[in-house]
Amino acid sequence: MADQRVPIAPLLAAYGVAATVTRPVPENTPIATTAIWVGLPVANAQPYGTDFRAREPRRRLDLVRSAVPTLPRGTTIAAPEIQGGAVKTWRVDGYADDQDDPQVWRALVVLTQ
């Protein structure tokens, strides 16, 4: 069966926003790239007994692996939520469960400012 996924290049051209990725030291040289927001913010489920802990909704941001070879937790990404919008700083907090595309990072990010 042939791969039915849409190639990433047309998606980046249609829906991408400019992003600057800064990984933790020692790979902290900023990388200018394009990213795609996927879906709406998701509130995290919490285990029993943690009701008073602050929760920040996480967003999913897809990045091309060829542009960003590694994407460790704690990486910061400066990107607007919409094309032409205000640039905000996001922190990689985890990864989406569907990491099935070897060309794309599916990062879960939280707003830092």
C-alpha positions in Angstrom: 0.0 0.0 0.0 1.3 3.4 -0.9 2.0 6.2 1.7 -1.2 8.3 1.7 0.2 11.2 3.9 0.4 14.6 2.4 4.0 15.7 1.8 5.3 18.3 4.3 6.4 20.9 1.8 2.9 21.9 0.6 1.7 22.0 4.2 4.6 24.3 5.2 3.9 26.6 2.2 0.2 26.8 3.0 0.1 26.8 6.8 3.6 27.4 8.0 4.8 30.2 10.3 8.4 31.5 10.7 10.0 30.0 13.7 13.4 30.3 15.5 14.5 27.1 17.3 17.1 27.4 20.1 18.1 24.1 21.6 19.9 23.8 25.0 23.7 24.1 25.3 25.9 22.9 23.6 23.7 22.9 20.4 22.3 26.4 21.2 22.9 28.1 17.8 19.4 29.5 16.7 17.9 27.7 13.7 15.5 29.7 11.5 12.9 27.4 10.0 9.1 27.0 9.4 6.7 25.3 11.7 3.0 24.3 11.6 0.5 24.5 14.4 -1.7 21.5 14.7 -5.0 21.5 16.5 -6.1 23.5 19.5 -4.5 23.7 23.0 -4.9 20.5 25.1 -5.2 20.6 28.9 -3.3 17.8 30.5 -5.0 15.2 32.6 -3.6 15.0 36.1 -3.4 12.1 38.5 -5.5 12.1 41.7 -4.1 14.4 44.4 -2.6 17.0 42.1 -5.6 19.3 41.8 -3.9 22.4 43.0 -0.9 22.3 40.7 -0.9 24.8 37.9 -1.7 23.4 34.5 -0.7 25.0 31.2 -2.4 23.9 28.0 0.0 22.4 25.6 0.0 23.0 21.9 1.4 20.8 19.1 3.9 22.3 16.8 5.4 20.3 13.9 8.9 20.9 12.7 10.9 19.3 9.8 13.6 17.1 11.1 16.0 17.9 8.3 16.0 21.6 9.5 16.1 20.7 13.2 18.1 17.5 13.6 17.5 17.2 17.4 14.7 18.6 19.5 15.3 17.9 23.2 12.9 18.9 25.9 13.6 22.5 27.1 14.2 23.7 23.6 12.7 27.2 23.0 10.8 28.1 19.9 10.0 31.7 19.0 7.0 31.7 16.7 3.6 33.5 16.2 0.4 31.5 16.6 -0.8 32.8 13.2 1.0 34.2 10.1 1.7 37.9 10.8 0.9 37.6 14.5 3.0 38.5 17.5 6.0 36.3 18.1 5.8 34.3 21.3 8.3 32.1 23.0 7.3 28.4 23.5 9.2 25.6 25.4 9.2 22.0 24.2 7.5 20.1 27.0 7.1 16.7 25.4 6.2 14.9 22.2 2.9 13.8 20.6 2.1 10.1 20.7 1.9 9.9 16.9 5.6 10.2 16.0 5.0 8.0 12.9 6.5 10.4 10.4 10.3 10.2 10.2 10.5 13.6 8.5 8.6 15.6 11.2 9.0 16.4 14.9 5.6 16.5 16.6 6.5 18.7 19.7 4.1 19.6 22.5 4.9 23.1 23.6 3.9 25.5 26.4 3.9 29.3 26.3 6.8 30.7 28.3 5.9 34.4 28.2 
